[in-house]
Amino acid sequence: MAEAASTLLFTLAGPTACGKTAVAHCLAERLGARILSVDSMLVYRGMNIGTAKPSLAELSAHGYAGVDIVDPSETCSVGRYLEAVREPLAGRGKTWIAVGGTGLYFRCLVQGLAPRPTADAVARAEAEATWQTGGLVALQNLIRRAAPQAFERLRDPNNPRRLIRAYEVARQGGDASPPATWQDPPSLVGLWREKAELDVRVAERVRHMFNAGLLDEVAALRDRWPSLSNAALQAIGYREAFAVLDGRLSCEAAIEETIRRTRRLVRRQMTWFRHQARMQWVRVRPDCSPDKIADEVLRLWERDGPTPAAM
């Protein structure tokens, strides 16, 4: 029996505020394509303004997948994301545009998610207790003693969740380093703007978010879900909006802090794309319209073809 054909993805990556969504919509209309969101924050229901989620009309018009997967009281891992998009991507005869700024999601979409050892409740409880009683440094020292080489390979040794998972893996004799299939970086098409221009766009975007009702959205989230998960609270702007509602920050201070955090996110995203992927960049200038940018992206897609999804 012949194997089922792989789902093919046209990729459009890039940092926050570079203009990916408008360009993706242009391309989707030209190609009659559906859009797959590759964004770790668009997965949360009700978190719309602060994540710059497309409107309901746009989500419907372009047949989006990868959006509104879980409630913000939950955590959406990359594995859960992949499971949620597996069924829509499996449909035959569909052209998909994968657009977003979450590098790990892109990598797992095109290279697969490594099999993980089963959970070790005892090891996890030990690591969590170490973290609770001794803090981050004590948790880091626990991993160093158990698996010094694995600790050195961790990309984010200040992330408690990754440290706890690394300890679980180490206790089972495993290795928390990236799988062998990840040794070759994925090839992606991306949008690139000058840093100064991106800084201005970030500031405009954040002010628009607050003017568009972010505080009201956050108040509604609190009414519906009294406790948001730590993962959902990583969405920039929400923690600051909660601080305004609680009287701990002025609105202007929250806006400035959100701008600072978003610019830091942009730098981290660009670092990932430069070092963890083979990027085909489309230079975006201030006077470029989404249609003109789409022309450049389409030329690269036609030259190199789509990327098979590892689903």
HELIX and SHEET records of a PDB file:
HELIX    1   1 LYS A   20  LEU A   31  1                                  12    
HELIX    2   2 LEU A   56  ALA A   61  1                                   6    
HELIX    3   3 VAL A   78  LEU A   89  1                                  12    
HELIX    4   4 GLY A  103  GLN A  111  1                                   9    
HELIX    5   5 ALA A  121  ALA A  146  1                                  26    
HELIX    6   6 PRO A  148  ARG A  153  1                                   6    
HELIX    7   7 PRO A  160  ARG A  171  1                                  12    
HELIX    8   8 ALA A  180  TRP A  182  5                                   3    
HELIX    9   9 LYS A  195  ASN A  211  1                                  17    
HELIX   10  10 LEU A  214  ARG A  224  1                                  11    
HELIX   11  11 ALA A  232  GLN A  234  5                                   3    
HELIX   12  12 TYR A  238  LEU A  245  1                                   8    
HELIX   13  13 CYS A  251  GLN A  276  1                                  26    
HELIX   14  14 PRO A  290  ASP A  304  1                                  15    
SHEET    1   A 4 ARG A  34  VAL A  38  0                                        
SHEET    2   A 4 TRP A  96  GLY A 100  1                                        
SHEET    3   A 4 LEU A   8  ALA A  13  1                                        
SHEET    4   A 4 THR A 307  PRO A 308 -1                                        
SHEET    1   B 2 SER A 187  TRP A 192  0                                        
SHEET    2   B 2 ARG A 278  ARG A 283  1                                        
END                                                                             
